[in-house]
Amino acid sequence: MKFGVLGPLSVSGSDGAHVQIRGRRLRTLLAVLLVHAGKPVSVHHLVDALWDGDPPKSYLSNLHTYVSRLRERLPGLRIDHVDGQYLLRVEPGDLDLHVFRTKVDAARLAARRGDHALAADLYRSALALWRDRPVVDLDIAALEPEISHSETTRLIVVEDRFEAELAAGRHVEVVGELEAAVAEHPTRERLCRQLMIALCGAGRQADALAVYRTTRHALVESLGLEPSPALRRLHQEILRGDVPEPAPEPVQVEAAFPLCQLPPDTADFAGRGGELEQVVAALRANAASVPVVVLTGEPGVGKTALAIRVAHRMRAEFPDGQLFAHLAGTSPNPKQARDVLGSLLRALGVTGAAIPEDLEERTAAIRACLADRRVLVVLDDAASAAQVRALLPGTAGCAVLVTGRNRLDGLAGSTSLPIPPFTTDEARALLGRIAGHDRLEQEPQAAGEVVELCGNVPLAVRIAATRLAARRHMSVRSLADRLADEHDRLDELAVGGLQVRPAVASSYERLRPLARAGVRRLALLGPRDVAEDVVAAVLDVPDADGVIEELVQCSLLALRGVDAYGRPLYRLPELLRVYGLEQANLEDRDAADRLAAAHR
């Protein structure tokens, strides 16, 4: 069975006959699974695609029904359901998107070997698979990030193909196609540069200079920018009568490999045995593509420490190196992908004018540097899928490990792994490793209270343990009693440069006003599980689904199970709840209003 998504959704049988899939939602489900074929897709992402953010209450059973219908309609179609995610498996060569990627990888390998004619032919063959915009016959808002990314990739491949054609000496043959491409994308400097080189190769220097003038006008008028130094240099070469190079010299980065940018591993790392194995398995899961694993969780839960431990453990599997970038996603000013790419390119040995100005060109440059290499990229504290997307390698052999408080549902093909707080045993192990196991053995009950009051959050447990280690005269009971006071608990959880409050506050401040109010009001109810109607009641709104989704998305509300009626139950993380109480006293000064919310 063959599938096509590079244009209208298409399915054909082994005999080549078209297979009709009827029903918009059934076609939408198949399209989403095919775009992510070979990678798990969360139920949340599928539901969002099927009902565009407004699912019915029976969405889970409806989704199960649609999956069953697909299996019935397409015998032999393999859709696995694992850990709340669906994964569609297709054979190599059965999906046009996968064939496109395979051909592009082969073309880039041929170009690296200097066989530019073969590379050009392979690029043409890959681009011929595109019939139109991906799944153009379906309006799927949830797929827009993936579709946009695919179209950007296609445009880069078009440019790569022209580069190979010029390197093979086919200047005259590609002039017409390049003129059409530049007319469609007048501010794409790489295309304009390629057209100028092709025209010079065809003996039309005057026309090449005219292209420069037109391009400069378009850049100034549309973007307020002058042409890049590289394009200006080409213009000067043509004015001097020099024959421009048919293709830019490849970036020489051989000396940069291998390299390791990883921060030091945590010496007293504790627990996380199961999670560590799960992350390692996910990074090894698909050798035919670039695995992207996203670790999410509440503030202070140890996402970065786990990612760094995994990265150090897997260094031998990525012999060309490990890149690390802190994206500052929880700060007021998250880093721009363009700036991060500049730093990574410099780390790889690319300097000065060889670093492009344009974001898309920097993305292409980093992918060229990493092509056919085995490099692990660790992106810490990501703010959004858009911030991460431009930083992803383009060829198999590499892998990406991302940490962030937000779920990155818009990141095509990624595997999301929520990282929970420590178990009680893990928390006690870390407490004892730092403070001394002998002290815990003398006061086991107090030690249990300390980790419980820390919410089993690694950052808080580490702070508590460090305080005990620094003050040998302080009993574990004394610290437990101090932490029991909710009004002072966050003040107590601070030592040296380690503090809990800023970590929690940064997430709280990024919430919308109603979600912040939800945190404050739920905090008034104490440490308990609540259903959606309770959230709506404390906020005095008819529907709290949006608030719950925002808090869950930001890892600030944990799903705890279901009640006797099958309704989901949620709970605030313990330290966020304590922070919410603080904020309730500061922001909700009317005590009667707070009491009314609690009564509702």
Secondary structure, DSSP 8 states (H G I E B T S, - for coil): -EEE-SSS-EEE-TTS-B----SHHHHHHHHHHHHTTTS-EEHHHHHHHHHTT---TTHHHHHHHHHHHHHHHSTT-EEEEETTEEEEE--TTSBHHHHHHHHHHHHHHHHHTT-HHHHHHHHHHHHTT--SSTTTTS--GGGHHHHHHHHHHHHHHHHHHHHHHHHTT-HHHHHHHHHHHHHH-TT-HHHHHHHHHHHHHTT-HHHHHHHHHHHHHHHHHHHS----HHHHHHHHHHHHT----SS------GGG-SEE------TT----HHHHHHHHHHHTS-TTS--EEEEE-STTS-HHHHHHHHHHHTGGG-TTEEEEEE--TTSSS---HHHHHHHHHHHTT--GGGS-SSHHHHHHHHHHHHTT--EEEEEES---HHHHHTT---STT-EEEEEESS--TTSTT-EEEE-----HHHHHHHHHHHH-HHHHHHSHHHHHHHHHHTTT-HHHHHHHHHHHHH-TTS-HHHHHHHHH-TTTHHHHSEETTEESHHHHHHHHHTS-HHHHHHHHHHHTT-S--B-HHHHHHHHT-S--HHHHHHHHHTT-SEEEEE-TTS-EEEE--HHHHHHHHHHHHHH---HHHHHHHHH-
